[in-house]
Amino acid sequence: MQYIILLFLVATARKASCLQLDGKLENEDCSSYICESVRMILQYMVTMDERIKKIERYSSEFENAKKELADVKEHQNVLITGLRKDLNSEIDKIRKINETVIADVKEHQNFMITGLKKELNSEIDKIRKINETVIGLAYKKIGSKSYFIVDTEKRSWNDSREFCHNLGGHLVSLQSQSELDALGRELKDQLYWTDVHDFSNEGEFLSDTTGQKPNFFNWRQNPDNWNNEDCVEIGGYPNFWAMNDNECSTLLNFICEK
């Protein structure tokens, strides 16, 4: 619009320059100025009209592009929604398959474990019976009791006690002189641990088997607790078998009773 006004002013100025003192136009000169001005205005209007059409075309193309982009986005959303549904469906299928597989594996494991437990218990029973048989063969009947005499190795009192427990018995617990005499006839001239001790109170001897005071004592000499002697042995002293206290860590032969 500013350009049109400017062209109009130029044309007016040219027209004014064509005026005579009497107010008349020089026909030839003024008509050419007016024509040139009109031509310039028309040319500018044509140029502006082309620009306006080009802008309108660009605007139309831009609107079409926006619409196409909106359509593409809508299509993408539809595809994404469909893919999510398909993915969730596949995830559910996989989850169900995993649950089924895990359940089957657990069931199979339980079946295998149950079978192995039965086999293990069966083998344990066999081993227990074998051990009982071996232990039974190891013990020797002497008088009314069964004994396992260990005279080929020596142990402390505690180790001897544990050894007898592992054989299903305990250290020998003598009840009478006749038991001691009968047992002594089967022993070598060695020292053997018994189950008697005075751990709790010095001089108060107890049977480790019963936890009570023994029914029988036959001391070689009165216990003297020399060098902290808390465990009782039996030995084949010159003419008879008798008892004596000894240090518990001393390594001696021992006798198991069952």
VOVEXLO-586118 format. One line per 10 residues: number of its first residue (from 0); their letters; for each residue x, y, z of N, C-alpha, C. Coordinates in Angstrom, 1 decimal, always signed. Layout:
# VOVEXLO-586118
NUM) A) X,Y,Z,X,Y,Z,X,Y,Z; ... $
//
This chain:
# VOVEXLO-586118
0) MQYIILLFLV) +0.8,-1.2,+0.0,+0.0,+0.0,+0.0,+0.9,+1.2,+0.0; +2.0,+1.2,+0.7,+2.9,+2.4,+0.8,+3.5,+2.6,-0.6; +3.8,+1.5,-1.3,+4.3,+1.7,-2.7,+3.3,+2.3,-3.6; +2.1,+2.0,-3.5,+1.0,+2.5,-4.4,+0.9,+4.0,-4.1; +0.9,+4.4,-2.8,+0.8,+5.9,-2.5,+2.0,+6.6,-3.0; +3.2,+6.0,-3.0,+4.4,+6.7,-3.4,+4.3,+6.9,-5.0; +3.8,+5.8,-5.7,+3.7,+6.0,-7.1,+2.7,+7.0,-7.5; +1.6,+7.1,-6.7,+0.5,+8.1,-6.9,+1.1,+9.5,-6.8; +1.9,+9.7,-5.7,+2.5,+11.0,-5.5,+3.5,+11.4,-6.6; +4.2,+10.4,-7.2,+5.2,+10.7,-8.3,+4.4,+11.1,-9.5 $
10) ATARKASCLQ) +3.3,+10.4,-9.7,+2.5,+10.7,-10.9,+1.9,+12.1,-10.8; +1.4,+12.5,-9.6,+0.9,+13.8,-9.3,+1.9,+14.9,-9.5; +3.1,+14.6,-9.1,+4.2,+15.6,-9.2,+4.5,+15.8,-10.7; +4.5,+14.7,-11.5,+4.8,+14.9,-12.9,+3.7,+15.7,-13.5; +2.4,+15.4,-13.1,+1.3,+16.2,-13.7,+1.5,+17.6,-13.3; +1.9,+18.0,-12.1,+2.0,+19.4,-11.7,+3.1,+20.1,-12.6; +4.1,+19.3,-12.9,+5.2,+19.9,-13.7,+4.8,+20.2,-15.1; +3.7,+19.6,-15.5,+3.2,+19.8,-16.9,+2.2,+21.1,-17.0; +1.9,+21.7,-15.9,+0.9,+22.8,-15.9,+1.6,+24.1,-16.5; +0.8,+24.8,-17.3,+1.2,+26.2,-17.8,+0.7,+27.2,-16.8 $
20) LDGKLENEDC) +1.1,+28.4,-17.0,+0.6,+29.5,-16.1,-0.9,+29.6,-16.3; -1.4,+29.3,-17.4,-2.9,+29.5,-17.5,-3.6,+28.2,-17.1; -2.9,+27.2,-16.5,-3.5,+26.0,-16.0,-3.8,+24.9,-17.0; -3.2,+24.9,-18.2,-3.4,+24.0,-19.2,-2.2,+23.0,-19.3; -2.5,+21.8,-19.8,-1.5,+20.8,-19.9,-0.8,+20.9,-21.3; +0.4,+20.7,-21.3,+1.1,+20.4,-22.6,+0.8,+19.0,-23.0; +0.0,+18.9,-24.0,-0.6,+17.6,-24.3,+0.4,+16.5,-24.5; +1.4,+16.8,-25.2,+2.4,+15.7,-25.6,+3.2,+15.3,-24.4; +3.8,+16.2,-23.7,+4.7,+15.9,-22.6,+3.9,+15.3,-21.4; +2.8,+15.9,-21.0,+2.0,+15.4,-19.8,+1.4,+14.1,-20.1 $
30) SSYICESVRM) +0.9,+13.8,-21.2,+0.3,+12.5,-21.5,+1.3,+11.4,-21.3; +2.5,+11.6,-21.7,+3.5,+10.6,-21.6,+3.9,+10.3,-20.1; +3.9,+11.4,-19.4,+4.2,+11.2,-17.9,+3.1,+10.5,-17.3; +1.8,+10.8,-17.6,+0.7,+10.1,-17.0,+0.7,+8.6,-17.4; +1.0,+8.3,-18.6,+1.0,+6.9,-19.1,+2.0,+6.1,-18.4; +3.2,+6.8,-18.2,+4.3,+6.1,-17.5,+4.0,+5.8,-16.1; +3.3,+6.7,-15.4,+2.9,+6.5,-14.0,+1.9,+5.4,-13.9; +0.9,+5.4,-14.8,-0.1,+4.4,-14.8,+0.5,+3.0,-15.0; +1.5,+3.0,-16.0,+2.1,+1.7,-16.3,+2.8,+1.2,-15.1; +3.5,+2.1,-14.4,+4.3,+1.6,-13.2,+3.4,+1.1,-12.1 $
40) ILQYMVTMDE) +2.2,+1.8,-12.0,+1.2,+1.3,-11.0,+0.7,+0.0,-11.3; +0.3,-0.2,-12.6,-0.2,-1.5,-13.0,+0.8,-2.6,-12.9; +2.0,-2.3,-13.3,+3.1,-3.3,-13.2,+3.3,-3.7,-11.7; +3.3,-2.8,-10.8,+3.5,-3.1,-9.4,+2.3,-3.9,-8.9; +1.1,-3.5,-9.4,-0.1,-4.3,-8.9,-0.1,-5.7,-9.4; +0.5,-5.9,-10.7,+0.6,-7.3,-11.2,+1.6,-8.1,-10.4; +2.7,-7.4,-10.0,+3.8,-8.1,-9.2,+3.2,-8.5,-7.9; +2.5,-7.6,-7.3,+1.9,-7.8,-5.9,+0.9,-8.9,-6.0; +0.1,-8.9,-7.1,-0.9,-10.0,-7.3,-0.3,-11.4,-7.4; +0.9,-11.4,-8.1,+1.6,-12.7,-8.3,+2.2,-13.1,-6.9 $
50) RIKKIERYSS) +2.7,-12.2,-6.1,+3.2,-12.5,-4.8,+2.1,-13.0,-3.9; +0.9,-12.4,-4.0,-0.2,-12.8,-3.1,-0.6,-14.2,-3.5; -0.7,-14.5,-4.8,-1.1,-15.8,-5.3,-0.1,-16.9,-4.8; +1.2,-16.5,-4.9,+2.3,-17.4,-4.5,+2.2,-17.7,-3.0; +1.9,-16.6,-2.2,+1.7,-16.8,-0.7,+0.5,-17.7,-0.4; -0.6,-17.4,-1.2,-1.8,-18.3,-1.0,-1.5,-19.7,-1.3; -0.7,-19.9,-2.4,-0.3,-21.3,-2.8,+0.5,-22.0,-1.7; +1.5,-21.2,-1.2,+2.4,-21.7,-0.1,+1.5,-22.1,+1.1; +0.6,-21.2,+1.4,-0.3,-21.4,+2.6,-1.1,-22.6,+2.4; -1.6,-22.8,+1.2,-2.4,-24.0,+0.9,-1.6,-25.3,+1.0 $
60) EFENAKKELA) -0.4,-25.2,+0.5,+0.5,-26.3,+0.6,+0.9,-26.6,+2.0; +1.1,-25.5,+2.8,+1.4,-25.7,+4.2,+0.3,-26.4,+5.0; -1.0,-26.0,+4.7,-2.1,-26.6,+5.3,-2.2,-28.0,+4.9; -2.0,-28.3,+3.6,-2.0,-29.7,+3.2,-1.0,-30.6,+3.9; +0.2,-29.9,+4.1,+1.3,-30.7,+4.7,+0.9,-30.9,+6.2; +0.3,-29.9,+6.8,-0.1,-30.1,+8.2,-1.1,-31.2,+8.3; -2.0,-31.2,+7.4,-3.1,-32.3,+7.4,-2.5,-33.7,+7.2; -1.5,-33.7,+6.2,-0.8,-35.0,+6.0,-0.1,-35.5,+7.2; +0.6,-34.5,+7.9,+1.4,-34.8,+9.1,+0.4,-35.3,+10.2; -0.7,-34.7,+10.3,-1.7,-35.1,+11.3,-2.2,-36.5,+11.0 $
70) DVKEHQNVLI) -2.4,-36.8,+9.7,-2.8,-38.1,+9.3,-1.7,-39.2,+9.6; -0.5,-38.8,+9.4,+0.6,-39.7,+9.7,+0.7,-40.0,+11.2; +0.6,-38.9,+12.0,+0.6,-39.1,+13.4,-0.5,-40.0,+13.9; -1.7,-39.8,+13.4,-2.9,-40.6,+13.7,-2.6,-42.0,+13.4; -2.1,-42.2,+12.1,-1.7,-43.6,+11.7,-0.7,-44.2,+12.6; +0.3,-43.4,+13.0,+1.3,-44.0,+13.9,+0.7,-44.4,+15.3; -0.2,-43.5,+15.8,-0.8,-43.8,+17.0,-1.6,-45.1,+16.9; -2.3,-45.3,+15.8,-3.1,-46.5,+15.6,-2.1,-47.7,+15.6; -1.0,-47.6,+14.8,+0.0,-48.7,+14.8,+0.6,-49.0,+16.1; +0.9,-47.9,+16.9,+1.6,-48.1,+18.2,+0.6,-48.8,+19.1 $
80) TGLRKDLNSE) -0.7,-48.3,+19.1,-1.7,-49.0,+20.0,-1.9,-50.4,+19.6; -1.9,-50.7,+18.3,-2.0,-52.1,+17.9,-0.8,-53.0,+18.3; +0.4,-52.4,+18.1,+1.6,-53.1,+18.5,+1.7,-53.3,+20.0; +1.2,-52.4,+20.8,+1.2,-52.5,+22.3,+0.3,-53.7,+22.6; -0.9,-53.7,+22.0,-1.8,-54.8,+22.3,-1.2,-56.1,+22.0; -0.6,-56.2,+20.8,+0.0,-57.5,+20.3,+1.2,-57.9,+21.3; +2.0,-56.8,+21.7,+3.1,-57.1,+22.6,+2.6,-57.6,+23.9; +1.6,-56.9,+24.5,+1.0,-57.4,+25.8,+0.5,-58.8,+25.7; -0.2,-59.1,+24.5,-0.7,-60.4,+24.3,+0.4,-61.5,+24.3; +1.5,-61.1,+23.6,+2.6,-62.1,+23.6,+3.3,-62.2,+24.9 $
90) IDKIRKINET) +3.4,-61.1,+25.7,+4.0,-61.2,+27.0,+3.1,-62.1,+27.9; +1.8,-61.9,+27.8,+0.9,-62.8,+28.6,+1.1,-64.2,+28.3; +1.2,-64.5,+26.9,+1.4,-65.9,+26.5,+2.8,-66.5,+27.1; +3.8,-65.6,+27.0,+5.1,-66.1,+27.5,+5.1,-66.3,+29.0; +4.4,-65.4,+29.7,+4.2,-65.5,+31.2,+3.5,-66.8,+31.5; +2.5,-67.1,+30.8,+1.7,-68.3,+31.1,+2.6,-69.6,+30.8; +3.4,-69.5,+29.7,+4.2,-70.6,+29.3,+5.3,-70.8,+30.4; +5.9,-69.7,+30.9,+6.9,-69.7,+32.0,+6.3,-70.3,+33.2; +5.1,-69.9,+33.6,+4.4,-70.4,+34.8,+4.2,-71.9,+34.7; +3.8,-72.3,+33.5,+3.6,-73.8,+33.2,+4.9,-74.5,+33.3 $
100) VIADVKEHQN) +5.9,-74.0,+32.7,+7.2,-74.7,+32.7,+7.8,-74.7,+34.1; +7.7,-73.6,+34.9,+8.2,-73.6,+36.3,+7.4,-74.6,+37.1; +6.1,-74.7,+36.9,+5.3,-75.6,+37.7,+5.7,-77.0,+37.4; +5.9,-77.3,+36.0,+6.3,-78.7,+35.6,+7.7,-79.0,+36.2; +8.6,-78.0,+36.2,+9.9,-78.3,+36.7,+9.9,-78.6,+38.2; +9.1,-77.7,+38.9,+9.0,-78.0,+40.4,+8.4,-79.3,+40.7; +7.4,-79.7,+39.9,+6.7,-81.0,+40.1,+7.7,-82.1,+39.8; +8.5,-81.9,+38.8,+9.5,-83.0,+38.4,+10.6,-83.0,+39.5; +11.0,-81.8,+40.0,+12.0,-81.8,+41.1,+11.5,-82.4,+42.3; +10.2,-82.1,+42.7,+9.7,-82.8,+43.9,+9.6,-84.3,+43.7 $
110) FMITGLKKEL) +9.2,-84.7,+42.5,+9.2,-86.1,+42.3,+10.6,-86.8,+42.4; +11.6,-86.1,+41.8,+12.9,-86.6,+41.9,+13.4,-86.6,+43.3; +13.2,-85.5,+44.0,+13.6,-85.4,+45.4,+13.0,-86.5,+46.3; +11.7,-86.7,+46.1,+11.0,-87.7,+46.8,+11.6,-89.1,+46.6; +11.9,-89.3,+45.3,+12.5,-90.6,+44.9,+13.9,-90.8,+45.5; +14.7,-89.7,+45.4,+16.0,-89.7,+46.0,+16.0,-89.9,+47.5; +15.0,-89.2,+48.2,+14.9,-89.4,+49.6,+14.6,-90.8,+50.0; +13.7,-91.4,+49.2,+13.4,-92.8,+49.5,+14.6,-93.7,+49.3; +15.3,-93.5,+48.2,+16.5,-94.3,+47.9,+17.6,-94.0,+49.0; +17.7,-92.8,+49.4,+18.7,-92.4,+50.5,+18.3,-93.1,+51.8 $
120) NSEIDKIRKI) +17.1,-93.0,+52.1,+16.6,-93.6,+53.4,+16.8,-95.1,+53.4; +16.6,-95.7,+52.2,+16.8,-97.1,+52.0,+18.2,-97.5,+52.2; +19.1,-96.7,+51.6,+20.6,-96.9,+51.7,+21.0,-96.7,+53.2; +20.4,-95.7,+53.8,+20.8,-95.4,+55.2,+20.4,-96.6,+56.1; +19.2,-97.2,+55.8,+18.7,-98.3,+56.6,+19.7,-99.5,+56.4; +20.1,-99.7,+55.1,+21.0,-100.8,+54.8,+22.4,-100.6,+55.6; +22.9,-99.3,+55.5,+24.1,-99.0,+56.2,+24.0,-99.2,+57.7; +22.8,-98.8,+58.2,+22.6,-99.0,+59.7,+22.6,-100.4,+60.1; +21.9,-101.2,+59.2,+21.9,-102.7,+59.5,+23.3,-103.3,+59.4; +24.0,-102.8,+58.4,+25.4,-103.3,+58.3,+26.2,-102.9,+59.5 $
130) NETVIGLAYK) +26.1,-101.6,+59.9,+26.8,-101.2,+61.1,+26.4,-102.0,+62.3; +25.1,-102.2,+62.5,+24.7,-103.0,+63.6,+25.3,-104.4,+63.6; +25.3,-104.9,+62.4,+25.9,-106.3,+62.3,+27.4,-106.3,+62.6; +28.1,-105.2,+62.1,+29.6,-105.1,+62.3,+29.8,-104.9,+63.8; +29.0,-104.0,+64.4,+29.2,-103.7,+65.8,+28.9,-104.9,+66.6; +27.8,-105.6,+66.2,+27.5,-106.9,+66.9,+28.7,-107.9,+66.9; +29.3,-107.9,+65.7,+30.5,-108.9,+65.6,+31.7,-108.4,+66.4; +31.8,-107.0,+66.5,+32.9,-106.4,+67.3,+32.8,-106.7,+68.8; +31.6,-106.7,+69.3,+31.4,-106.9,+70.7,+31.5,-108.4,+71.0; +32.1,-108.7,+72.2,+32.3,-110.1,+72.6,+31.5,-110.3,+73.9 $
140) KIGSKSYFIV) +30.8,-111.4,+73.9,+30.0,-111.8,+75.1,+31.0,-112.3,+76.2; +31.0,-111.6,+77.4,+31.8,-112.1,+78.5,+30.9,-112.0,+79.7; +30.5,-113.1,+80.3,+29.6,-113.2,+81.4,+28.2,-112.8,+80.8; +27.6,-111.8,+81.5,+26.2,-111.4,+81.1,+26.2,-110.2,+80.2; +27.4,-109.6,+79.9,+27.5,-108.4,+79.1,+28.3,-108.6,+77.9; +28.2,-107.6,+77.0,+29.0,-107.6,+75.7,+30.0,-106.5,+75.8; +31.3,-106.8,+75.4,+32.4,-105.8,+75.5,+33.1,-105.8,+74.1; +33.6,-104.6,+73.8,+34.5,-104.4,+72.7,+35.8,-103.9,+73.3; +36.9,-104.7,+73.3,+38.1,-104.4,+74.0,+39.1,-103.8,+73.0; +39.5,-102.6,+73.2,+40.5,-101.9,+72.3,+41.8,-101.9,+73.0 $
150) DTEKRSWNDS) +42.7,-102.9,+72.6,+44.0,-102.9,+73.2,+45.1,-102.8,+72.1; +44.7,-102.3,+70.9,+45.7,-102.1,+69.8,+46.0,-100.6,+69.6; +45.2,-99.7,+70.3,+45.5,-98.3,+70.2,+45.1,-97.6,+71.5; +45.7,-96.5,+71.7,+45.4,-95.8,+73.0,+44.9,-94.4,+72.7; +43.9,-94.0,+73.6,+43.3,-92.7,+73.4,+43.1,-92.0,+74.8; +42.8,-90.7,+74.8,+42.4,-90.0,+76.0,+41.1,-90.5,+76.5; +40.7,-90.2,+77.7,+39.4,-90.6,+78.2,+38.3,-90.1,+77.4; +38.3,-88.8,+77.0,+37.2,-88.2,+76.2,+37.1,-88.9,+74.8; +38.3,-89.1,+74.2,+38.3,-89.7,+72.8,+37.8,-91.2,+72.9; +38.1,-91.9,+74.0,+37.7,-93.2,+74.2,+36.2,-93.3,+74.4 $
160) REFCHNLGGH) +35.7,-92.3,+75.1,+34.2,-92.2,+75.4,+33.5,-92.0,+74.1; +34.0,-91.1,+73.2,+33.4,-90.8,+71.9,+33.4,-92.0,+71.0; +34.5,-92.7,+71.0,+34.7,-93.9,+70.2,+33.6,-94.9,+70.6; +33.4,-95.2,+71.9,+32.4,-96.1,+72.3,+31.0,-95.7,+71.9; +30.7,-94.4,+72.0,+29.4,-93.9,+71.6,+29.1,-94.1,+70.2; +30.2,-93.9,+69.3,+30.0,-94.1,+67.9,+29.8,-95.6,+67.6; +30.2,-96.5,+68.5,+29.9,-97.9,+68.3,+28.6,-98.4,+69.0; +27.8,-97.4,+69.4,+26.5,-97.7,+70.0,+26.6,-98.2,+71.4; +27.7,-97.9,+72.1,+27.9,-98.3,+73.5,+28.4,-97.2,+74.4; +29.1,-97.6,+75.4,+29.7,-96.6,+76.3,+30.9,-97.2,+77.0 $
170) LVSLQSQSEL) +31.7,-96.4,+77.7,+32.9,-97.0,+78.4,+32.4,-98.0,+79.4; +33.2,-99.0,+79.7,+32.8,-100.1,+80.6,+32.3,-99.5,+81.9; +31.2,-100.0,+82.4,+30.6,-99.6,+83.7,+30.5,-100.9,+84.6; +31.5,-101.1,+85.4,+31.6,-102.3,+86.2,+30.6,-102.2,+87.4; +30.0,-103.4,+87.6,+29.0,-103.5,+88.7,+29.4,-104.4,+89.9; +30.4,-105.2,+89.6,+30.8,-106.2,+90.7,+32.2,-106.7,+90.5; +32.7,-107.3,+91.5,+34.1,-107.9,+91.4,+34.1,-109.1,+90.5; +33.0,-109.8,+90.4,+32.9,-110.9,+89.5,+32.9,-110.5,+88.1; +32.3,-109.3,+87.7,+32.4,-108.8,+86.4,+33.8,-108.4,+86.1; +34.5,-107.8,+87.0,+35.9,-107.3,+86.8,+36.8,-108.5,+86.6 $
180) DALGRELKDQ) +36.6,-109.6,+87.4,+37.4,-110.8,+87.3,+37.2,-111.5,+86.0; +35.9,-111.6,+85.5,+35.6,-112.3,+84.3,+36.2,-111.5,+83.1; +36.1,-110.1,+83.2,+36.6,-109.3,+82.1,+38.2,-109.3,+82.1; +38.8,-109.4,+83.3,+40.2,-109.3,+83.4,+40.9,-110.5,+82.8; +40.2,-111.7,+82.8,+40.7,-112.9,+82.2,+40.9,-112.7,+80.6; +40.2,-111.7,+80.0,+40.2,-111.5,+78.6,+41.1,-110.3,+78.2; +41.7,-109.7,+79.2,+42.5,-108.5,+79.0,+44.0,-108.8,+79.0; +44.7,-107.9,+78.2,+46.2,-108.0,+78.3,+46.6,-107.2,+79.5; +47.9,-107.3,+79.9,+48.4,-106.6,+81.0,+48.7,-105.2,+80.7; +47.5,-104.4,+80.5,+47.5,-103.0,+80.2,+46.6,-102.2,+81.1 $
190) LYWTDVHDFS) +46.6,-100.9,+80.9,+45.6,-100.1,+81.6,+44.5,-99.7,+80.7; +43.2,-99.7,+81.2,+42.1,-99.5,+80.4,+41.2,-98.4,+81.1; +40.6,-97.5,+80.3,+39.7,-96.5,+80.8,+38.3,-97.2,+81.1; +37.7,-96.7,+82.2,+36.3,-97.0,+82.6,+35.5,-95.7,+82.4; +34.2,-95.8,+82.8,+33.3,-94.7,+82.6,+33.2,-93.8,+83.9; +34.1,-94.1,+84.9,+34.0,-93.4,+86.2,+34.9,-92.1,+86.1; +34.4,-91.0,+86.7,+35.2,-89.8,+86.8,+34.6,-88.9,+88.0; +35.4,-87.9,+88.4,+35.0,-87.0,+89.4,+35.1,-85.5,+88.9; +34.6,-85.2,+87.7,+34.7,-83.9,+87.1,+34.1,-82.8,+87.9; +32.9,-83.1,+88.4,+32.1,-82.1,+89.1,+32.6,-81.7,+90.5 $
200) NEGEFLSDTT) +32.8,-82.7,+91.3,+33.3,-82.5,+92.7,+34.5,-83.4,+92.9; +35.6,-82.9,+93.3,+36.8,-83.8,+93.6,+36.4,-84.8,+94.7; +36.7,-86.1,+94.3,+36.5,-87.2,+95.3,+35.1,-87.7,+95.2; +34.2,-87.1,+94.5,+32.8,-87.6,+94.3,+32.7,-88.2,+92.9; +33.0,-89.5,+92.9,+33.1,-90.2,+91.6,+31.7,-90.7,+91.1; +31.5,-90.4,+89.8,+30.2,-90.8,+89.2,+30.4,-91.6,+87.9; +29.4,-92.4,+87.6,+29.4,-93.2,+86.4,+28.9,-92.3,+85.2; +29.7,-92.2,+84.2,+29.3,-91.4,+83.0,+28.1,-92.0,+82.3; +27.9,-93.3,+82.5,+26.8,-93.9,+81.8,+25.4,-93.6,+82.5; +25.4,-93.6,+83.9,+24.2,-93.4,+84.6,+24.1,-92.0,+85.2 $
210) GQKPNFFNWR) +25.2,-91.4,+85.4,+25.2,-90.1,+86.1,+25.1,-90.2,+87.6; +25.1,-91.5,+88.1,+25.0,-91.8,+89.5,+26.3,-92.3,+90.1; +26.3,-92.4,+91.4,+27.5,-93.0,+92.0,+27.5,-94.5,+91.7; +28.7,-95.0,+91.2,+28.8,-96.4,+90.8,+28.5,-97.3,+92.0; +27.9,-98.5,+91.6,+27.6,-99.5,+92.7,+28.8,-100.3,+93.1; +29.9,-100.1,+92.4,+31.1,-101.0,+92.7,+32.4,-100.2,+92.6; +33.2,-100.3,+93.6,+34.6,-99.7,+93.6,+35.6,-100.8,+94.0; +36.7,-100.8,+93.5,+37.8,-101.7,+94.0,+39.1,-100.9,+93.7; +39.5,-100.1,+94.6,+40.7,-99.2,+94.4,+41.9,-100.0,+94.7; +42.9,-99.8,+93.8,+44.2,-100.3,+94.1,+44.8,-99.6,+95.3 $
220) QNPDNWNNED) +44.5,-98.3,+95.4,+44.9,-97.5,+96.6,+43.9,-96.3,+96.6; +43.7,-95.7,+97.7,+42.8,-94.6,+97.7,+43.1,-93.5,+96.7; +42.1,-92.9,+96.0,+42.4,-91.9,+95.0,+43.1,-90.7,+95.6; +44.2,-90.2,+95.0,+45.0,-89.1,+95.6,+44.9,-87.8,+94.7; +44.2,-87.9,+93.6,+44.1,-86.7,+92.7,+45.4,-86.1,+92.4; +46.5,-86.9,+92.3,+47.8,-86.4,+92.1,+47.8,-85.9,+90.6; +48.3,-84.7,+90.4,+48.4,-84.1,+89.1,+47.0,-84.0,+88.4; +46.0,-83.7,+89.2,+44.6,-83.5,+88.7,+44.1,-84.7,+88.0; +44.1,-85.8,+88.7,+43.6,-87.1,+88.2,+42.1,-87.3,+88.4; +41.3,-87.1,+87.3,+39.8,-87.1,+87.5,+39.2,-88.3,+86.8 $
230) CVEIGGYPNF) +39.9,-89.1,+86.1,+39.3,-90.2,+85.4,+39.9,-91.6,+85.9; +39.0,-92.6,+85.9,+39.4,-93.9,+86.5,+39.7,-94.9,+85.5; +40.8,-95.6,+85.8,+41.3,-96.7,+84.9,+41.2,-98.0,+85.7; +41.3,-99.2,+85.0,+41.5,-100.4,+85.7,+42.8,-101.0,+85.1; +43.5,-101.8,+86.0,+44.8,-102.3,+85.6,+45.0,-103.7,+86.2; +45.8,-104.5,+85.5,+46.1,-105.9,+86.1,+47.3,-105.8,+86.9; +47.1,-105.3,+88.1,+48.2,-105.1,+89.1,+48.7,-106.5,+89.5; +49.9,-106.6,+90.2,+50.5,-107.8,+90.4,+49.6,-109.1,+90.5; +48.6,-109.1,+91.3,+47.9,-110.3,+91.5,+46.4,-110.1,+91.3; +45.9,-108.9,+91.0,+44.4,-108.7,+90.8,+44.2,-107.5,+90.0 $
240) WAMNDNECST) +42.9,-107.4,+89.4,+42.5,-106.2,+88.7,+41.8,-105.2,+89.7; +42.2,-104.0,+89.5,+41.7,-103.0,+90.5,+41.6,-101.6,+89.8; +41.1,-100.6,+90.5,+40.9,-99.3,+89.9,+41.9,-98.3,+90.4; +42.1,-97.3,+89.6,+43.1,-96.2,+90.0,+42.7,-94.9,+89.3; +42.9,-93.8,+89.9,+42.6,-92.5,+89.2,+43.8,-92.1,+88.4; +43.5,-91.4,+87.3,+44.6,-91.0,+86.4,+44.2,-89.7,+85.7; +45.2,-89.1,+85.1,+44.9,-87.8,+84.4,+44.2,-88.2,+83.1; +43.1,-87.4,+82.8,+42.2,-87.8,+81.7,+42.8,-87.7,+80.3; +43.8,-86.9,+80.2,+44.5,-86.7,+78.9,+45.5,-87.8,+78.6; +45.7,-88.7,+79.6,+46.6,-89.8,+79.4,+46.1,-90.8,+78.3 $
250) LLNFICEK) +47.0,-91.2,+77.4,+46.6,-92.2,+76.4,+46.6,-93.6,+76.9; +45.4,-94.2,+77.0,+45.3,-95.6,+77.5,+44.5,-96.4,+76.5; +44.5,-97.8,+76.7,+43.6,-98.6,+76.0,+42.2,-98.4,+76.7; +41.2,-99.0,+76.1,+39.8,-98.7,+76.7,+38.9,-99.9,+76.4; +37.8,-100.0,+77.1,+36.8,-101.0,+76.9,+35.4,-100.4,+76.6; +34.8,-100.8,+75.6,+33.4,-100.3,+75.3,+32.4,-101.4,+75.8; +31.3,-101.0,+76.3,+30.3,-102.0,+76.8,+29.0,-101.7,+76.1; +28.2,-102.7,+75.9,+26.9,-102.6,+75.2,+25.9,-103.4,+75.9 $
//
